[in-house]
């Protein structure tokens, strides 16, 4: 392992692993530090609160920012899936 890194990410949850992944994909040398196992905290118990299910409940009023974030996240999930095909 190199003595030098460009980015040190603390926390191996949803945000930490995503940050580390994208930084490494962009060519940065990354180290991810996690106290326990990846997704051992809140990320292992919840999926970050982004869900396509919001569109299946027409009678529920969903705040517009949540809808925009959910749509953007689904686009990112599709992009990530294409990277691994």
HELIX and SHEET records of a PDB file:
HELIX    1   1 UNK A   14  UNK A   25  1                                  12    
HELIX    2   2 UNK A   42  UNK A   45  1                                   4    
HELIX    3   3 UNK A   52  UNK A   56  5                                   5    
HELIX    4   4 UNK A   64  UNK A   83  1                                  20    
SHEET    1   A 2 UNK A   7  UNK A  10  0                                        
SHEET    2   A 2 UNK A  30  UNK A  33  1                                        
END                                                                             
